[in-house]
């Protein structure tokens, strides 16, 4: 099934509706690295990553991987691992997936700008957890943990951001 998210911050899949937060600068067809916009379009949902030290392994149809302390996603358009999740060495060119806060306790990796990767078009676009106040993101989609768990119970395929 496809998850549909509107620019007003309402998501739905089947009969399930949920509130979510989007990029600080809204949504856009043209996204670039660091613009704080959520990309508009239809994108595949690739896989799930989670912090096993904080939550149970999620039940979902997507592949599930554990976030390790040295996992990062390169957000430097000139980096060789741009928009790829990898095991990092050092602290350059990456957004750490092992965070002190809870926002990345579970993430759904969105297949945005990954086939092929275009330098500067944006990186690390996820569905992740939101703050209690649904504070805007840097371009991702955030939702509360209870809604994330419910979302994962569906047979997930794509996300449509409209």
C-alpha positions in Angstrom: 0.0 0.0 0.0 1.0 3.6 -0.5 1.4 6.1 2.3 0.0 9.5 1.2 1.2 12.7 3.0 -0.3 16.1 2.2 1.5 19.4 2.5 -0.9 20.2 5.4 0.8 17.5 7.5 -1.9 14.8 7.3 -0.8 11.3 6.3 -3.0 8.4 5.4 -2.8 4.8 4.5 -6.0 2.8 4.0 -8.5 4.1 6.6 -5.7 5.1 9.0 -5.0 8.9 9.2 -2.2 10.5 11.2 -0.6 13.9 11.9 2.9 14.4 10.8 5.5 17.2 10.5 7.3 18.2 7.3 10.3 20.3 6.3 10.7 23.7 8.0 10.4 25.4 4.6 7.5 23.3 3.4 7.4 20.9 0.4 8.8 21.4 -3.1 9.2 19.7 -6.5 12.7 21.0 -6.7 14.7 20.0 -3.6 18.4 20.7 -2.9 20.8 19.8 -0.1 20.2 21.8 3.1 17.0 23.7 1.9 14.8 22.2 4.7 12.1 21.2 2.2 10.4 17.9 1.9 10.4 16.6 -1.7 7.1 16.2 -3.5 6.6 13.0 -5.5 6.2 9.3 -5.2 9.1 7.4 -3.8 9.7 3.8 -2.8 10.1 2.9 0.9 13.4 1.0 1.0 13.8 -0.4 4.6 13.6 0.2 8.3 16.4 1.0 10.7 16.0 1.1 14.5 17.8 1.4 17.8 17.5 -2.0 19.4 18.8 -0.6 22.7 15.7 1.6 22.9 12.8 -0.2 21.1 11.7 -3.7 20.1 12.4 -4.9 16.6 9.5 -3.5 14.5 7.1 -5.9 12.7 6.8 -4.9 9.1 6.9 -6.2 5.6 10.0 -4.2 4.9 13.6 -5.3 5.7 14.7 -4.3 9.1 18.3 -3.4 10.2 19.8 -2.3 13.5 21.3 1.2 13.8 24.8 1.0 15.0 26.8 3.7 16.8 28.9 4.4 13.7 26.1 4.5 11.1 25.8 7.7 9.2 24.3 9.1 6.0 26.6 11.3 3.9 25.1 14.8 3.4 28.1 16.3 1.6 27.3 16.5 -2.1 31.0 16.2 -2.9 31.4 13.1 -0.6 32.0 9.7 -2.2 29.1 8.3 0.0 26.6 11.1 -0.8 23.1 10.1 0.2 24.2 6.6 1.2 23.9 5.0 4.7 27.3 3.6 5.7 29.6 2.8 8.6 31.4 6.0 9.2 35.1 6.5 10.1 35.4 9.9 11.8 32.8 12.7 11.7 33.1 14.2 8.3 30.4 14.3 5.6 27.7 12.6 7.5 24.5 12.8 9.5 24.8 10.4 12.4 21.9 7.9 12.7 22.9 7.2 16.4 21.4 10.3 18.0 21.1 11.4 21.7 17.5 12.3 21.1 14.8 9.8 20.2 14.0 11.0 16.6 15.9 8.2 14.9 14.9 5.4 17.3 13.2 4.1 14.2 13.4 5.4 10.6 11.9 4.3 7.3 14.4 5.0 4.6 12.7 6.7 1.6 14.1 6.0 -1.8 14.7 9.7 -2.7 17.6 10.7 -4.9 19.1 7.2 -4.8 18.7 5.7 -8.3 20.7 7.4 -9.6 22.1 9.7 -6.9 22.4 13.3 -8.1 24.9 15.4 -6.2 23.2 18.3 -4.3 19.6 17.1 -4.8 19.1 16.2 -1.2 20.0 13.4 1.2 18.9 11.5 4.3 15.2 11.8 3.6 13.4 9.5 6.1 10.2 9.0 7.9 11.3 9.3 11.5 9.8 10.1 14.9 8.5 13.6 15.7 8.8 15.8 18.7 5.7 16.0 20.9 4.9 19.4 19.3 5.5 18.2 15.8 8.4 20.6 15.2 9.4 21.0 11.6 12.1 18.8 10.2 15.1 19.4 7.9 13.1 17.8 5.0 12.0 14.5 6.5 8.6 13.4 7.6 8.1 13.0 11.4 5.3 11.2 13.3 4.6 10.0 16.8 5.8 6.5 17.8 2.3 5.1 18.2 1.5 6.3 14.6 4.8 4.9 13.3 4.0 1.5 14.9 0.5 1.5 13.3 2.0 2.6 9.9 4.4 -0.3 10.0 1.6 -2.8 10.4 0.5 -2.1 6.8 2.0 -3.7 3.7 4.2 -0.7 2.8 5.4 0.1 -0.7 5.7 3.8 -1.6 5.1 7.2 -0.2 3.3 9.9 -2.1 4.1 13.4 -0.9 1.5 15.8 -2.4 
